[in-house]
Amino acid sequence: MAQLTGMIRRDEMDVIDERGVIYVAVLFICSALAVFAGPARAAATFGVVAASIEGAYWVGSSLMGQYHAQSKWRS
């Protein structure tokens, strides 16, 4: 979800601190998983989840850039 702050548009996942909070939450979940499934599986799960988060962020940034480029072209 996006917020308008004055004239600057800010995306929720665009802030490093918010991404850090997400990674800390995933780390806690994977730490709990390590207790039951073992550290190798927990590390693999963390890697897959982190790659998914970064992939979603990258795709979202790319699509947002294309949207802004098209909207400027139409104006």
N, C-alpha and C positions, 0 to 999 in steps of 0.2 A: 504494500500500500504506500502511496506517495503522499507527502505533505508539501504544502506550499509555505515557505518561510520567506516572507517579503517577495522578492523577485526570483529567489533561488529555489529550484525544485530539488528535493532531497528524497532519494529512495531509501527505504528502510535498511536493505542489505548493503547499502553503499558506505556504511560507516564501519570502520575497522573494529571499534569497540563492540558493536552488535554481533559481528561475525565471531569475535573472540568469545563472547558469551555462549554462542551456539556451540563452538568447539569445546568449551569447558563442559557444557552439558553432555555432549557426545562422549567426551573423555570419561566422565563419571559413569555413564551407562556402560561403556566398554570395560571400565574397571570392575564393575559389578559382574559383568559377563565373564571376566577373567577368573573370578572366584569359582565359578561353576564349570566353565568350558575350557579353561586353560588360557595362558597368556598369548599363545600363538594365534588362536582363533579370535581373541579379543583385539589383537593388533591388526589382524587381517580385516576384521569388521570395521575398526576405526579407519583404516586406509580406504576401504570401499565407501564408507559414509563421507569421509572428507573429500574424496574424489568426486562424489556425487554433488556435494554442496558446491565445490568449486566449478564443476561443470555447469550446474544450474545458474550460478552467478555469471559465468562467462557467456552462456547462451543468452541470458537475460540482458546483459550489457550489449551484446551484439545486436539483438533484436531492437533494443531501445535506440541504439545508434542509427539503425536503418529507418526506424519510425521517424526520428527527428530529421534525418536527411530527406525523407520523402515529404514530410510536412513543410519543410523549408522550400523544397522544389515547387510545391503546389502554390505557395504564397506568391 
